[in-house]
Amino acid sequence: MAHCFLAATVGVMLFLAEPIHGEHHMKWKVEKRQGGSTSVPLLITNNCAETIYPGILTQGGTGPADSGFKLSPGANHSLTVSTDWQGRVWGRTNCSFDDSGHFSGSSRACTTGDCGPVVACTGTGELPATLAEFTLSGANGQSYYDLSMVDGYNLPMAIKLIAHSMSNVDDIPPNQSNPSCVASVGNYAGPSFNPYTSGSKTFLGTNASFQLPFLSTSSDKISNWCPWDLQVSPPTSPGDGVYPYPDGDVQRPAFDPCFSACAKYNEPAYCCTGKYGPSKCQANYFSKAAKAVCPDAYSFAYDDADSTFAVPKGAGFNVVLCPGGASTTILANARNSSQLQHSGTHAMGVSYNAFAKGWALTDGMAMKAVLAVTLLVVLMT
């Protein structure tokens, strides 16, 4: 696996790759089909200590046969989707389905992520829910994917790239393509987390040669990141509902789902609607808190610059629930270093697609900017 750092070229590329707001890959619509061929692997892994019921919503292309299922701790569930699939994956917690896969109660079947009274989801999940989002047939022959907290947060989640016998995907360094969001103290390994010095010395498909960059922060910050008013079930505090400020001394539960400000209040300024379009919508107090604990995850609607990953079309994906460890800082590190990594051993001409040999989309390279970059970059490795 050959690598070169393109410091001289990066300045041009990052200038051309200014974020083009409103280009979030999930806004690229793909016609939804039934019964189409499926060949791209989608693997769901449950590393949580509890049983999780993953939910899957197909928004375009042909989705998997299962839109919801039971997944025991340590288990995997293999699915396939079409090469142009567009959709999302999330986890449902504390569910109460009977042996036939139905819920007969009067409220929700699951505490978070609920999508109806049956195991197979019939629609999107209730908020809050951490999301893994995919557009497998995006612009310029790329598959786009991200972790999202735009709808709030309920579970730690990671996405691991599956090469799927594609050499141009296999050449991508795994520490540039496998983001993780861990904002639950029970799943956080602490500020000194380093999986490459002990145990299996691997983590999310990476090893000591290709180490993921991790967020280093205190367990207290992971415990208390969710703004008090956005907690799904804020703890009772002494004082007949009068809460201390700051609230750091109030013990919060280990499982502390968090609404986004948009999900809780549905205000245009929080949801980037109405007059708060691409040019005016800014990160709100939830977005800033979420980004502080999950730097590689979407935190509001126009957070493209720090949240979107891209690989050549055809790759598969492994969504990992409760990956452990710590949140990654892949995109922030790439932006701060002002360097992009390229993998491969071929010369690429002026009209060659610069991403076709394994570029990761960094610094919010929106789709129009990608096209401009590919006309100018000549790389030799």
N, C-alpha and C positions, 0 to 999 in steps of 0.2 A: 504494500500500500504506500504509494508515493505521495508526498505532501509538499506544497510550496506555499509560502506566505507572500501575498501580493501587496505589500505596503504601498508600492508606487502606483499601482492601479486602483487601489481601494478608494483613494480620494475622489477619482472620477466616478466610480461606481456608486459611492454613497451620496454624492451630489445628485446624480441622476435618479437615485432611489429614494428621493424624498417621499414620505408617506403620502399616498393619494387617498384622502379620507373618503369613506363610504365604499371602499373596494373590498370590504370584508368578504372572504371567499364564500360564506354561506349565502350571500346575496346573489351569487351566480346560480340561476335556476336551471335545474335539469328535470326533464319530464319524468314523472314517476311511472313505473311499469310494473306489471304483474307477470310472473312466469318467465322472465328473461334469464339468460345464462348468467351464472355466477362463478367466478374463478379466483377472485382476490380473497386471500385469507383475512379473516377478522377473528382474532382470538381474545377471549375475555378471561382474565385471571382474577381470582379472589384471594388476596393475601390478608384479608381482614380476619379477626378472631371470631367473627360472627357470620352467620349465613346472610348473604346478600342476594337480592333479586334484581339482576341487571335489567334495564329497559332499553329498547332500541327503537328509534323513530326514523323511518325512511322518508326523506324529503325529495328524493330524485333517484332515478335509476332503479335497479332491482335490489331490494334489501334481502337480508337473511330470512330463512324459513321461520326462525324463532324471533319474535319481537319482545319476548320476556321469558325468564326462566329462573329456576332456583339454582344457586351456586354456593355450595358448601365451602367452608374455610379450606384453603389450599387447593381448590379444584380449578380446572380450566374448562372452557366450553368453546369448541371450534365451530366457526361459521364461515360462510363465504358470501361475498357480495359482488355486484357487477363492477366492471372497470370504470363506470361512470356514476357509481353510487354516491349519493349525498345524504348525510344523516348524522345522527348523534347517539351517543351511548351515555347512560348514567346508571347509578346504583340506587336501589330502593332499600330502605333500612327498616328493621323491626316490623316485618310483615306478618300477617295473621291469616294465611291461606290454609284451607283444609286440604285433605289428601287429593281431592279432585281438582285442586287449583283454583278454588273459588273463595270469596270472602262474603259472608252473609251478615256481617255486622251492620250497624247503622251509620258508622263514620267511615274513616279511610282505612284501607287495607294495610297501608304502610305509613310509618311516621313521617318519612321524607321520601320524595321522589315518586309518590303514589301516582299510578296511571290507570286506575279503575279497579273493579272488584274481581278481576281475573289475573292469572299469572302473566298471560300474554297481553302486552300493552296494546291498547286501542288508540292511544294518542300520546301526546307529550306528557312528561312528568310534572307533578306539582312542584312549585318552588318552596324552598330552595333546593337546588341540585347542582353539583359539580358536573360539568359536561366534557366529553371528548367529542369534538366536531370534525367532520371530514367532508371534503369535496374532492373526490378522486379524479375527476376529469376537469381540472381547472385550466386557466389560461396557459398558453405556451407549453402544453404537454406535461403539465405538472399536477401532482396531487398535493392539495393543501390540507393542513390539519392543525388543530390547536386544543389546548385545555382552556376551559372557560369558567369564570366565576360571575359572568354577567347575570345569570339567574340565581346567584347566591352560591353557597357552599354547604355540602353535607358530608362528603367523604374525600379523603386523600385519593389522588389519581395520578397515573403516569401513562404515557404512550411510548411504546417501544416499536421501532421500525422492524418489519420483516422483509428481507430482501426478495423472497419469492423467486429465487433462481434468476435474478436480474443482476448482471455484473455491474452495471452502472449504479445500482443502488447498494450493492454489497461493498463498493468502494467508498461509500460515505462513512466518515468516522462516526461511530455510534455516540460519541460524546457531543456531537453536533446535532443529533436528530432525535434524542429520546428525552423529552421534557417530563418533569415531575412537579406536582403540587402537593405539599404536605403541610396542612394548616390545622392539624389536630394533634394536641400534645401527646396523646396516647400512641401515636404512630411516628412521632418525631424522635430521632435518635440522638439529638443534642448537637451543640455547636461544634464539637470536635469530630463529628462523623466522618470516617474515612474507611470505606469498605475495601480498599485496595491493600490494606496492611495486615489483615487477619481474615480468618474464615475462608470462604471460597475465593476471596479476592476478586469477585466480579459483582456487578450491580447493574440491573437494567441493560444487559447486553454489553456492558463496558468492562474494561480491565485496567491494569496499571499502565498500559501503553496508551490508552485512550480514556482518560479520567474525566468524569463529569464534574463540572464546577457546581459546588453546593452553596446554598445560603447558610451563613453562620450567624445564628441569633440565639437568644436565650429561650429557655422553655417557657418562662413567664410571658414573653412576647407572643409565643405561639398560643399560649393559653388564653391570652386577653386581647387578641388582635381585633376581634369582631366588635364593632361599635355597640355600646350597651343597648341602644334602642332597636338594633337589627337582629338581636338574638331571637331565635324561635321560642326558647323557653328561658328567659332570664332568671337567674337564681333569686330566691327570696332573701332580702337583706334585712337585718335588724332595723327597727325604727318605723314599723307600720307603713312600709312602702316608701320611706324617705331614704334614698340611696346616698352613700358618701361620694364625694368627688375629691380626687379621682377615685375610680372604683377598683383599683388594683388589689385592694385587700379583701375583696369579696371573692370567695372561692367559686369558680365556675365549674360546670360539669365537664368531664373528659369528652363527652359527646355533646358538642355545642354548635348545632347547625346555625347558619347565618344567612339571613336575607340580604340581597343587594338592596341599595337604596331605591333602585327602580322597582324591584319586586315588591318592596314593602309599601312604597308611597305612590308609585305610578305617576310621578311628576315629570313633565317634559324635560326639565333641566337634568334630571337623573337618568331619564330614559333616552335622551338624545332625540326627542321628537318635537314637532311643532317648529317654533323658531330656533330651537336648539339643534340645528342640523350640523353637518360635518365641520363647518367653519366656526361654530360657536360652542359646540358641546365640549366640555372639559371634564377631566377626572374629578369625581366628587369625593366626599369623605369616606365612603365605602371603598371606592376604587383605590384610593391611596392606601387604605389599611390592607386591602387584599393584595395589592402589588408588593407591599412590604414583606409579606409572608410567602407569596407565590409569584416571583418576578417573571416567570415564563408563561403565565396564564393571562387570558383576557380578563380585564376588570371593568370595562365599560364598552359601549358599542363601537367606538372609534379608537380602540386601543391596538390597532393593527401593527403599529411600529415596533411593539415589543412583545408580540404574541403569536405571530403566524409562522409556521414552518412549511417548507415545500421540498418535495423530492420528485424524481421522475415518475411519471404515471406508470402504474402497474404494481407498485409496492404494496405489501400487506401491512397490517398493524396489529399490535397486541395492546389492549387496554388493560392496565393493571390497577385494581382497586386496592387501596391501602398498601402502596409499594414500600413503605417504611423509609428509613434514611432521612433525607431532607429534601426540600425544594431545590430545583436546579436554577442556575442563573446563566443559561446558555446564551440567550440573545443579548442580555445586558453585557456579558463579557465580550461578545463579538463587537458590540457597538463601542464599548469603552476602549477596546484595543485597536479599533478601526482597521481590523484585518479580517479577511474572509479566507477560509480554507478551501482548497480545491483538491480533489482526489483523481488519480488516473495517470496515464502515461502517454496520452495522445496530444498532438498539437491541435489547436482549435482555431479555425479561420475566422475572419471578420463576421461572416454571416452565421457562424455556428452557434447553436443555442448554448449559452454559457452554463446553463443549469443541467444540461442533458447528461453530463458526466458526474453529477453528484454535488451540486451546490445546495447548501441549505439557505432558505430565504431568511435573511437577517435584516435588521434595521428597517422593518416595514417596507420591504421592496414590493410595492403594489404592482399589479399586473401590467399597467401601461409602462411603468418604469422598467420592468423586466425586458420588454420588447426593445426599449431604447438602449439598454445596456448591451444586449446581444449583438447590436450592430457595430459596436465600437471596441469590444474587448478582444484582444489577441493574446492568448496565453500559451506559454511553452512550459512543459514540465520535464 
